[in-house]
Amino acid sequence: MNGQAFVSDRGPEPVGAYPHARRVGGFLFISGIGPRKRGEKEIPGVTRDAAGNVVSYDIEAQCRAVFENIRVIIEDAGAKWENIVDVTSYLTDMKRDFAGYNRVYEAHLGHVRPTRTTVQVVALPTQINVELKVVCWVGDSAAW
């Protein structure tokens, strides 16, 4: 898979012309991944009205779904969760969601302790409220 695009059969369908990941050298670069589940249109933690408008969302439910999606992509690419080295986090409402995001992040990655950047963005695709971009080490374990 070195230098080749990779799409997991278990990860969410990409919403554009990009793979789930690409391995370059000893690193796996994972595209921005949201909470949608493969084969489902609904977003975990989102409540809609009869017209389909988002009326509320649970950031922790969305975050748990994102971490599950990233985990299957990492596993399917032959990497290990414990070898995540960097996370870039995108939230649509830092003030409202950062504490909940941090709780879920700590539960999933607190023991791994990758570097992290968290930014607020105006919007994300398909009315999601969190997306993560991850870099994972997949090279020689002696170099880790």
Sequence and secondary structure as in RCSB ss.txt:
>XXXX:A:sequence
MNGQAFVSDRGPEPVGAYPHARRVGGFLFISGIGPRKRGEKEIPGVTRDAAGNVVSYDIEAQCRAVFENIRVIIE
DAGAKWENIVDVTSYLTDMKRDFAGYNRVYEAHLGHVRPTRTTVQVVALPTQINVELKVVCWVGDSAAW
>XXXX:A:secstr
 BT EE  SSS   SSS  SEEEETTEEEEEEE S  TT  S TTEEE TTS EEEE HHHHHHHHHHHHHHHHH
HTT  GGGEEEEEEEES HHHHHHHHHHHHHHHHTTT  EEEEEE S  GGG SEEEEEEEE S GGG 
